[in-house]
Amino acid sequence: MSGLELMAYNLELQGRADRVGSQEPDTLRKDALRAARDMDVPGLWAITEAFLVLRGGRGARVSLRTLDSYETGLRFLADWAAGAGMSFVRPKPNDGYRYVRHLEAKGLAPSTVRVRLAAARAVFAALRWAGATDAAPFTDVRAASDPVPAWEKRKPYPDRDVQALLDHADEQERVMVLLGADCGLRVTEMTSLLRADVRTGGDRPYLTVTGKRQKRQQVPLSRRSEAALLAWIGMTPSYGPHVLTLRSGRAVEQRVLQLCERAGIPYQGREVHGLRHTAGTRMYRETKDVLAVRDHLRHASITTSETYVNYAREGEKALNRDW
C-alpha cells in the first residue's frame, strides 16, 4: 500500500471498530452472544477485529497480514468446533487441547499451529471483552515443541544458484531475486515497496521498506540491486506507484517457482524466503558478526539472527576432522 492507501485503510478499520465498541454494553453482549451461539463467523470476526483494534497493542496500525491470519484462524476454529461439538459460549475444559491436537494431527507445521492458537485466543479474548462468555479455553494450551531446528526448514540459495536465477531472469524477476538475495527483503516488503522509496545514486543508495509491525526502515542497496532497480524502473515509468507489478505474496512465489524451474534449480525447501536467508548467510560469512546480520535483516531479536551462523557453517570442514 502507498502511504495514502495505508492511511485510508487504517481510518476505515478504526471506523469499523468504533461502531462495534460504541454500542451500549448490553447491546454488544447480546450481539456477541448471538454470534457465539450461532457460530456466525462474520459476526464473530467483527467483534474480534474491533477488540484487536481497540484493545490491542498496535491499535488501528495492526497489520493487514495479522488480521488476515486471525480471520483465517477463526474460520479454522469454527469449522472444527461445528463438527467437534465445541460451544463458543460454554466450552468444555479440554476443548482447547482437543483443538491443538487436531491441528497437529493434520500435519500442520508447528509455526502454523502456533498462529492458529493465537487466533483462537484472540477470538475468546474478544468474546470475554464483549461479555458473551467468561471462558478462556486456550489460555494454557501450547503446541507441541518442534523437533526440527529452524535452520533445517528453509535453506538459503547458494551463490551459484543465485547466479543461475539471474542468468534466466527477466528484468522484473532480476529485481525480485536481488531484493531478497542482496537486500534481505521479505515477500510482503517486496510487494509493498514503492518507487518513491527507492533512493539511488550517492555513496549509500537505499530503500525504505515497510516491515513487520508497519515499521519503516532503511535497507542499503548493493551495486547490482541498484542497477537492476534503475533498469526496471527506467523501462516501466507508467506502471504505477509500486516497484513490482505483482501485488500478492502468492504471485511472487509462483513467479520465483517458475524461474527456478527455468534455471534448473530446486525451489522446494527454500522458496522465496530462502533468498532472504541467502542475504543473512552471506552477511555472516563476510563479517562473522551476528549484529551485522540483525541490522541487515532488521530482526527484532538477535536470537533470530543466530540461525544464520548455522547456515554459514554448513559445508565447512568439521573442526576435529584433522585431529
Contacts in CASP RR format, 6 or more apart in sequence:
PFRMAT RR
TARGET T0000
AUTHOR 0000-0000-0000
METHOD contacts of the structure
MODEL  1
MSGLELMAYNLELQGRADRVGSQEPDTLRKDALRAARDMDVPGLWAITEA
FLVLRGGRGARVSLRTLDSYETGLRFLADWAAGAGMSFVRPKPNDGYRYV
RHLEAKGLAPSTVRVRLAAARAVFAALRWAGATDAAPFTDVRAASDPVPA
WEKRKPYPDRDVQALLDHADEQERVMVLLGADCGLRVTEMTSLLRADVRT
GGDRPYLTVTGKRQKRQQVPLSRRSEAALLAWIGMTPSYGPHVLTLRSGR
AVEQRVLQLCERAGIPYQGREVHGLRHTAGTRMYRETKDVLAVRDHLRHA
SITTSETYVNYAREGEKALNRDW
1 9 0 8 1.000
1 64 0 8 1.000
1 192 0 8 1.000
2 194 0 8 1.000
2 241 0 8 1.000
2 242 0 8 1.000
3 194 0 8 1.000
6 210 0 8 1.000
6 214 0 8 1.000
9 64 0 8 1.000
10 60 0 8 1.000
10 61 0 8 1.000
11 60 0 8 1.000
13 49 0 8 1.000
13 53 0 8 1.000
13 60 0 8 1.000
13 62 0 8 1.000
14 53 0 8 1.000
14 60 0 8 1.000
16 46 0 8 1.000
16 49 0 8 1.000
16 50 0 8 1.000
16 53 0 8 1.000
17 49 0 8 1.000
17 50 0 8 1.000
17 52 0 8 1.000
17 53 0 8 1.000
17 54 0 8 1.000
17 60 0 8 1.000
18 54 0 8 1.000
19 50 0 8 1.000
20 28 0 8 1.000
20 46 0 8 1.000
20 47 0 8 1.000
20 49 0 8 1.000
20 50 0 8 1.000
21 28 0 8 1.000
21 50 0 8 1.000
21 54 0 8 1.000
23 31 0 8 1.000
25 131 0 8 1.000
28 47 0 8 1.000
28 130 0 8 1.000
28 131 0 8 1.000
29 130 0 8 1.000
29 131 0 8 1.000
29 132 0 8 1.000
31 43 0 8 1.000
31 47 0 8 1.000
31 130 0 8 1.000
32 47 0 8 1.000
32 126 0 8 1.000
32 127 0 8 1.000
32 130 0 8 1.000
32 131 0 8 1.000
32 132 0 8 1.000
33 89 0 8 1.000
33 131 0 8 1.000
33 132 0 8 1.000
34 40 0 8 1.000
35 43 0 8 1.000
35 44 0 8 1.000
35 46 0 8 1.000
35 47 0 8 1.000
35 132 0 8 1.000
36 44 0 8 1.000
36 87 0 8 1.000
36 88 0 8 1.000
36 89 0 8 1.000
36 127 0 8 1.000
36 132 0 8 1.000
36 133 0 8 1.000
37 88 0 8 1.000
37 89 0 8 1.000
39 78 0 8 1.000
39 81 0 8 1.000
39 82 0 8 1.000
39 88 0 8 1.000
41 74 0 8 1.000
41 75 0 8 1.000
41 78 0 8 1.000
44 74 0 8 1.000
44 78 0 8 1.000
44 88 0 8 1.000
44 123 0 8 1.000
44 126 0 8 1.000
44 127 0 8 1.000
45 71 0 8 1.000
45 74 0 8 1.000
47 126 0 8 1.000
47 127 0 8 1.000
47 130 0 8 1.000
48 70 0 8 1.000
48 71 0 8 1.000
48 74 0 8 1.000
48 122 0 8 1.000
48 123 0 8 1.000
48 126 0 8 1.000
49 67 0 8 1.000
49 71 0 8 1.000
50 126 0 8 1.000
51 122 0 8 1.000
51 125 0 8 1.000
51 126 0 8 1.000
51 129 0 8 1.000
51 130 0 8 1.000
52 58 0 8 1.000
52 59 0 8 1.000
52 62 0 8 1.000
52 66 0 8 1.000
52 67 0 8 1.000
52 70 0 8 1.000
52 122 0 8 1.000
52 126 0 8 1.000
53 59 0 8 1.000
53 60 0 8 1.000
53 62 0 8 1.000
55 125 0 8 1.000
55 129 0 8 1.000
56 62 0 8 1.000
58 66 0 8 1.000
58 213 0 8 1.000
58 214 0 8 1.000
61 213 0 8 1.000
61 214 0 8 1.000
63 212 0 8 1.000
63 213 0 8 1.000
63 214 0 8 1.000
65 188 0 8 1.000
69 115 0 8 1.000
69 119 0 8 1.000
70 118 0 8 1.000
70 119 0 8 1.000
70 122 0 8 1.000
70 123 0 8 1.000
71 119 0 8 1.000
72 119 0 8 1.000
73 115 0 8 1.000
73 116 0 8 1.000
73 119 0 8 1.000
73 120 0 8 1.000
74 119 0 8 1.000
74 120 0 8 1.000
74 123 0 8 1.000
76 103 0 8 1.000
76 116 0 8 1.000
76 119 0 8 1.000
77 99 0 8 1.000
77 116 0 8 1.000
77 119 0 8 1.000
77 120 0 8 1.000
77 123 0 8 1.000
80 86 0 8 1.000
80 99 0 8 1.000
80 102 0 8 1.000
81 87 0 8 1.000
81 88 0 8 1.000
81 95 0 8 1.000
81 99 0 8 1.000
84 95 0 8 1.000
84 98 0 8 1.000
84 99 0 8 1.000
84 102 0 8 1.000
86 92 0 8 1.000
86 95 0 8 1.000
86 98 0 8 1.000
86 99 0 8 1.000
88 123 0 8 1.000
88 124 0 8 1.000
88 127 0 8 1.000
88 132 0 8 1.000
88 133 0 8 1.000
89 132 0 8 1.000
89 133 0 8 1.000
89 135 0 8 1.000
90 133 0 8 1.000
90 135 0 8 1.000
91 135 0 8 1.000
91 137 0 8 1.000
92 137 0 8 1.000
93 137 0 8 1.000
95 137 0 8 1.000
96 120 0 8 1.000
96 137 0 8 1.000
96 138 0 8 1.000
96 141 0 8 1.000
97 141 0 8 1.000
99 120 0 8 1.000
99 138 0 8 1.000
99 141 0 8 1.000
100 113 0 8 1.000
100 117 0 8 1.000
100 141 0 8 1.000
100 142 0 8 1.000
100 143 0 8 1.000
103 112 0 8 1.000
103 113 0 8 1.000
103 116 0 8 1.000
103 117 0 8 1.000
103 143 0 8 1.000
104 110 0 8 1.000
104 113 0 8 1.000
104 143 0 8 1.000
104 144 0 8 1.000
108 116 0 8 1.000
109 146 0 8 1.000
110 143 0 8 1.000
110 144 0 8 1.000
110 145 0 8 1.000
110 146 0 8 1.000
111 146 0 8 1.000
113 143 0 8 1.000
113 144 0 8 1.000
114 143 0 8 1.000
117 138 0 8 1.000
117 141 0 8 1.000
117 142 0 8 1.000
117 143 0 8 1.000
120 138 0 8 1.000
121 138 0 8 1.000
121 139 0 8 1.000
124 133 0 8 1.000
124 135 0 8 1.000
124 136 0 8 1.000
124 137 0 8 1.000
124 138 0 8 1.000
125 136 0 8 1.000
127 133 0 8 1.000
127 135 0 8 1.000
128 134 0 8 1.000
128 135 0 8 1.000
128 136 0 8 1.000
149 310 0 8 1.000
150 307 0 8 1.000
151 307 0 8 1.000
151 308 0 8 1.000
151 310 0 8 1.000
151 311 0 8 1.000
153 269 0 8 1.000
154 269 0 8 1.000
154 270 0 8 1.000
154 271 0 8 1.000
154 273 0 8 1.000
154 274 0 8 1.000
154 277 0 8 1.000
155 269 0 8 1.000
155 270 0 8 1.000
155 274 0 8 1.000
155 277 0 8 1.000
155 311 0 8 1.000
156 270 0 8 1.000
156 274 0 8 1.000
156 275 0 8 1.000
156 277 0 8 1.000
156 278 0 8 1.000
156 280 0 8 1.000
156 281 0 8 1.000
156 311 0 8 1.000
157 165 0 8 1.000
157 181 0 8 1.000
157 265 0 8 1.000
157 270 0 8 1.000
157 274 0 8 1.000
157 275 0 8 1.000
157 277 0 8 1.000
157 278 0 8 1.000
158 278 0 8 1.000
159 278 0 8 1.000
159 282 0 8 1.000
161 263 0 8 1.000
161 265 0 8 1.000
162 177 0 8 1.000
162 181 0 8 1.000
162 275 0 8 1.000
162 278 0 8 1.000
164 263 0 8 1.000
164 264 0 8 1.000
164 265 0 8 1.000
165 173 0 8 1.000
165 177 0 8 1.000
165 259 0 8 1.000
165 260 0 8 1.000
165 263 0 8 1.000
165 265 0 8 1.000
166 174 0 8 1.000
166 177 0 8 1.000
166 178 0 8 1.000
167 263 0 8 1.000
168 259 0 8 1.000
168 262 0 8 1.000
168 263 0 8 1.000
169 176 0 8 1.000
169 177 0 8 1.000
169 259 0 8 1.000
171 228 0 8 1.000
171 231 0 8 1.000
171 232 0 8 1.000
171 235 0 8 1.000
172 232 0 8 1.000
172 244 0 8 1.000
172 245 0 8 1.000
172 246 0 8 1.000
173 255 0 8 1.000
173 256 0 8 1.000
173 259 0 8 1.000
174 228 0 8 1.000
174 231 0 8 1.000
174 232 0 8 1.000
175 225 0 8 1.000
175 228 0 8 1.000
175 229 0 8 1.000
175 232 0 8 1.000
175 243 0 8 1.000
175 244 0 8 1.000
176 190 0 8 1.000
176 244 0 8 1.000
176 246 0 8 1.000
176 252 0 8 1.000
176 255 0 8 1.000
176 256 0 8 1.000
176 272 0 8 1.000
177 256 0 8 1.000
177 259 0 8 1.000
177 275 0 8 1.000
178 222 0 8 1.000
178 224 0 8 1.000
178 225 0 8 1.000
178 228 0 8 1.000
179 185 0 8 1.000
179 189 0 8 1.000
179 190 0 8 1.000
179 193 0 8 1.000
179 225 0 8 1.000
179 275 0 8 1.000
180 190 0 8 1.000
180 272 0 8 1.000
180 275 0 8 1.000
180 276 0 8 1.000
180 278 0 8 1.000
180 279 0 8 1.000
181 275 0 8 1.000
181 278 0 8 1.000
181 279 0 8 1.000
182 221 0 8 1.000
182 222 0 8 1.000
182 224 0 8 1.000
182 225 0 8 1.000
182 279 0 8 1.000
183 207 0 8 1.000
183 219 0 8 1.000
183 220 0 8 1.000
183 221 0 8 1.000
183 222 0 8 1.000
183 225 0 8 1.000
183 279 0 8 1.000
184 219 0 8 1.000
184 275 0 8 1.000
184 276 0 8 1.000
184 278 0 8 1.000
184 279 0 8 1.000
184 280 0 8 1.000
184 296 0 8 1.000
184 297 0 8 1.000
185 193 0 8 1.000
185 207 0 8 1.000
185 209 0 8 1.000
185 219 0 8 1.000
185 276 0 8 1.000
186 211 0 8 1.000
186 212 0 8 1.000
186 273 0 8 1.000
186 276 0 8 1.000
187 249 0 8 1.000
187 252 0 8 1.000
187 253 0 8 1.000
187 272 0 8 1.000
187 273 0 8 1.000
188 211 0 8 1.000
188 249 0 8 1.000
189 209 0 8 1.000
189 210 0 8 1.000
189 211 0 8 1.000
190 243 0 8 1.000
190 244 0 8 1.000
190 249 0 8 1.000
190 252 0 8 1.000
191 242 0 8 1.000
191 244 0 8 1.000
191 246 0 8 1.000
191 247 0 8 1.000
191 248 0 8 1.000
191 249 0 8 1.000
191 251 0 8 1.000
191 252 0 8 1.000
192 209 0 8 1.000
192 210 0 8 1.000
192 242 0 8 1.000
193 207 0 8 1.000
193 209 0 8 1.000
193 242 0 8 1.000
193 243 0 8 1.000
193 244 0 8 1.000
194 241 0 8 1.000
194 242 0 8 1.000
194 243 0 8 1.000
195 233 0 8 1.000
195 240 0 8 1.000
195 241 0 8 1.000
195 242 0 8 1.000
195 243 0 8 1.000
196 241 0 8 1.000
197 207 0 8 1.000
197 208 0 8 1.000
197 209 0 8 1.000
198 207 0 8 1.000
198 229 0 8 1.000
198 233 0 8 1.000
198 243 0 8 1.000
199 205 0 8 1.000
199 206 0 8 1.000
199 207 0 8 1.000
199 208 0 8 1.000
200 221 0 8 1.000
200 226 0 8 1.000
200 229 0 8 1.000
200 230 0 8 1.000
201 226 0 8 1.000
204 220 0 8 1.000
205 220 0 8 1.000
205 221 0 8 1.000
205 226 0 8 1.000
206 218 0 8 1.000
206 219 0 8 1.000
206 220 0 8 1.000
206 221 0 8 1.000
207 218 0 8 1.000
207 219 0 8 1.000
207 221 0 8 1.000
208 216 0 8 1.000
208 217 0 8 1.000
208 218 0 8 1.000
208 219 0 8 1.000
209 216 0 8 1.000
209 217 0 8 1.000
209 218 0 8 1.000
209 219 0 8 1.000
210 216 0 8 1.000
211 217 0 8 1.000
211 298 0 8 1.000
212 300 0 8 1.000
215 298 0 8 1.000
217 298 0 8 1.000
219 296 0 8 1.000
219 298 0 8 1.000
220 296 0 8 1.000
221 229 0 8 1.000
229 243 0 8 1.000
232 243 0 8 1.000
233 243 0 8 1.000
236 245 0 8 1.000
239 245 0 8 1.000
244 252 0 8 1.000
246 252 0 8 1.000
246 255 0 8 1.000
249 272 0 8 1.000
252 272 0 8 1.000
253 271 0 8 1.000
253 272 0 8 1.000
256 267 0 8 1.000
256 271 0 8 1.000
256 272 0 8 1.000
256 275 0 8 1.000
257 267 0 8 1.000
260 266 0 8 1.000
260 267 0 8 1.000
261 267 0 8 1.000
270 277 0 8 1.000
276 297 0 8 1.000
277 308 0 8 1.000
277 311 0 8 1.000
279 296 0 8 1.000
279 297 0 8 1.000
280 293 0 8 1.000
280 296 0 8 1.000
280 297 0 8 1.000
280 308 0 8 1.000
280 311 0 8 1.000
281 308 0 8 1.000
281 311 0 8 1.000
281 312 0 8 1.000
283 292 0 8 1.000
283 293 0 8 1.000
283 296 0 8 1.000
283 297 0 8 1.000
283 308 0 8 1.000
284 290 0 8 1.000
284 292 0 8 1.000
284 293 0 8 1.000
284 308 0 8 1.000
284 309 0 8 1.000
284 311 0 8 1.000
284 312 0 8 1.000
285 312 0 8 1.000
287 293 0 8 1.000
290 302 0 8 1.000
290 305 0 8 1.000
290 306 0 8 1.000
290 308 0 8 1.000
290 309 0 8 1.000
291 302 0 8 1.000
291 305 0 8 1.000
293 299 0 8 1.000
293 305 0 8 1.000
293 308 0 8 1.000
294 302 0 8 1.000
294 304 0 8 1.000
294 305 0 8 1.000
297 304 0 8 1.000
297 305 0 8 1.000
299 305 0 8 1.000
END
